[in-house]
């Protein structure tokens, strides 16, 4: 399992034993900080139904930039604005653009002025400690919004070992880490080429240290990588959730068309958080309160 693809890893989750249940009426509020329009071809209607069935009372939509579609055929800025206008207070949106093109600043600023509450998902082949990410951080600092970054070894936001440099340069910017290389690095013994590492975790990895050392670092629990960080070593996960309870955020990042199925990542992540959180207070922080505080959503 040295370099398992996202597609094969997600497919393997169907056999995972983690229990799930459909949300009950009048369930406690949940903020999902990570969803996309046209994710793998999913329609807006399917997205909205999925989020409701999954139990998300509020969803943040992350647009693609003008190229690549976030490697998931996701749609761009105008598509997320449209849903947020259709369903205000249920849906919010980020602004996004490739960080290394001349259009980056004017495009991102345009949508921040329209009401975007963050920048991202930044999922582009640039070095994390680069002028491109400096530009994104400067915009975020000026507009006082967080930045969500996808870390994937040799593909996106390269050089996670240098991430601390930009975090330290912009202490007023809240940086949200996400994806395979971010979550693999909860382990002090992380082998960077292993995107979905199995087995026991030794605390003290890059991600663990950044969350401990910098108050402007947050973790997005979404996708198969976030779920893997919880289920590969449940004893470690309990301590990790307790240790970083004030800066972990629930996200789904699932392209499912129907919540409540055994392969629905969002439902499985919610179930894992509820199972492994050391108490109800920590569960509510991760599923709702931390995101409410960070994004000023009530």
N, C-alpha and C positions, 0 to 999 in steps of 0.2 A: 504494500500500500504506500509506495514511495511517492507517487504523483497521481493520485486518483482525481479524475476530472469532477467538476461540479455536477455535471449531468449524471454521471454514474454514482456519485455519492448521494445525491438527492434520491435517485431511484432506490438505493439500498435502504433508505429510511422507511420504506413501506413495511419492511420486516421487523422494524424496531419494536420492542415490547411496550414502549411508553404509552400509557392510557390517555385518552382524550375524551372530551364530551362537548356537545353543542352548548352554546351559551344559553343561560337561563334568562327568562324575562326579568327586567329590572336588575340585570347583573351590574356589578361594580364597573365604573368607567375604566377603559383601557385606551391608551394612546399608542398607536402604531406609527413609529417615526420613519418607516422605510417601505414605501410602495411606489409602483411605477404604472404609468398609463401604457396601454398596448404591450404589456409585458408578454413576450412570446406570442403575440397576436391576440391577447385577451381583450375583449371589448370593454368599454366603459361600464356598460350595464353589468357585465360579469364581475368586474372589479368591485363595483359598489355592493352587489349582492354578496360577494365573497367576504368583504370586510364586515358587513352586518352579521353574516352567519358566523364568522370567526369570533365576534364579540368586541371588535374595535369600535368604540364610540367616537373616536377622533382619529383621523389618518393624515399623515404628512406625505405628500406626493413629491418624489424626486425626479426631475426631468433629465432627459439626455441633453447633451450639447448638440451642436450642428453636424457632428459626425459620429459614427460608430454605434449609436443607439445603445450605449452602455453594454454592448455585446449581448443584448437581449431583445433587440428590436423595439426598445422603448421609445416613446415619443417625447418631444421636446417641451420647451417652456410654455408655449401657447396651450398645449393640451392639458397641462396641470392647472393653469389659470382657469380654464373653462369649467372644470369640475368644481374647483373651489368657489367659483361664482354661482354655480348651480346649487351647491350644498354648503353654504357658509356655516361656520362653526363645527361642521363635521369634517371638512377637508381644508387643509392648509397646503401651502406649496413652497418649495425652494426655487432658487434661480440657478442656472448652470450654463457653462460654456467651456470649451477646451481652454486650458490656462495658457497655452503657448501660441495663441494666434492673436493678431491685432484686435479682433472683435471682442476678445474676452471681457475687457473692462466695460465698454459701453453696453454690451448685451446683458451682463450680470446686473449692472446698475439699473438698467431699464426695468427689469423684473423685480428688483428690490424696491424700487419706487412704486411698483404696482402692488406691493404687499407681501413679497416673498419674505419668509422668516428664517432663511438660512441659505447657504450655498452648497450645492452638491446634487447628486453624488459625484464627487471628483474621482473619476475612474479612467485615467489617461496615462499613456506611457511617458511619464516624466520622472525625474529624480525628486524625491520628497524635499531634499534640501537644495532648492533651485530657485532661480529668478521667477519661474512660472508659479510656483507655490507661494513665493513671497508676494507676488501680485495678488493672488487670491486672499492671502492673509491680510494684506493691507486694505482690500475692499471690505473684508469682514470686520476689521477693526473700525473702519470709518462708519459702517452702517450698523455696527453692534449686533452682528448675527453670527451664529456658529457655522463651522465648515465641517462637512462629512466627507471622509476620505476612505476609498477602497484600496486596501493593501493586498497585492498579489505578487508573489515572488517572480521576478524577471518579466513582469507584465505591466503592473500599474503602481504608481507611487513607489518608485524603486528606492531601496536603501533604508528599510525601516530602522536600522541601527543608527541612522542619522536624524530620525524624526525629532528627537529631543532638542535639536538645534533650533528648528523653526518654532517649536513650542516655547522655548525659552525666549526667542526674539519677540514673540507676540503674546505676552502674558495676559493681555486683555481679551484675546480671542479664545473662544471655546472650540476645541478641536475634538471631533467625534471619530474614533477609529472603528473600522468595519472590515470584514471579509477574511479570507483564508489566512493570509500571513499575519494579520492582526491577531486573530484568535489562536493560531498555532503557537504564537509567542507568549502565551500565558506560561509556557513550560520553559524553565531555565535551560533545559537540554534540547531545545527545539532544533530540528534539522530543517533548514529553511526550504528545501525542495519538497518537503512533505506538506501538502496543503490541507489534508484532513488526517492529522496524525492520530493513531490509536493509543490506548494504554495510559498508564499512570502519568501524572503530571508532577514535576518538581517545581514548587512555587519559586518565584523570583525571576521569571522571564521578562523580556523587554516590555511587554504589555502590562504585566503585573507591576513592574517598577514605575512605568510612566503614570499609571493610575494612582500609585502611592505617592509619587514625588511631585506631581504637578496638578494643582487644583483646577486647571483649565483643560484637562483631558477627560474625555468621556468614552464609554464603550457602547456600541450599537450591537445588541444581542441577536441580530437578525441572521437569516439564511442558514444553510446547512453548516457553515463554519461556526456560527454562534451556538447552534444546537449541539454540535460536536464538542464544543468547549465545556458544555454542561454534562453531557452523557458519557464521555470517554473515561471520566474519573469522578464519580459522584461525591466521594468524600472530599476531594479537592474543591469541587464546585461549590459545596456548601460553605467552605471557608472563604472562597473567592467572592461569593455573593455577599457574605457578611462583611468582608474586608472593604469591598468597594460599593457598598449598598447605596451610597449617595450619588454615584456617577455612572450607574449602569442604566441603560434605556432599552425598553422592549421595542423591537422592530420585527416585522415578518419577512419582508423581501421574498415573498413566495409568489409564483406565477400560477398558482392553482386557480381553477375556475369554480371549484366547489369546496367550501370549507366543510369540515366535519368528516372528511375522508382520511384514511390512515396515512396518506402521503401529504396532507396539508401541513406545511412547515410551520405556519403561524400558530395553528392549534397545538402542535407538538412543542413549540418553544414556550407557549403560555403554560402548558401542562408541566414542562420541566422546571420552569421558574417556580410554579406553585408547589411542586414536589420538593425542591431543593432549597428554597429560601428558608433561612433558619427560623423565621416567624412571620406572622401575617403583616407586621409593620414593614419588613424588608420587601415582601412580595408587592405590597401596594406602592412602595417607592419605585420599584423597577417597572411595574406595569403602568403606573400613572403619575405619581407625584414628582419624580425627577424630571420627566418630560414637561409636565405642567410648569414646573419652576423654570427650566432652561428656556422654554419657548414662550413662556408667559401665556399659556393656554389654560383657561378655567372652564 
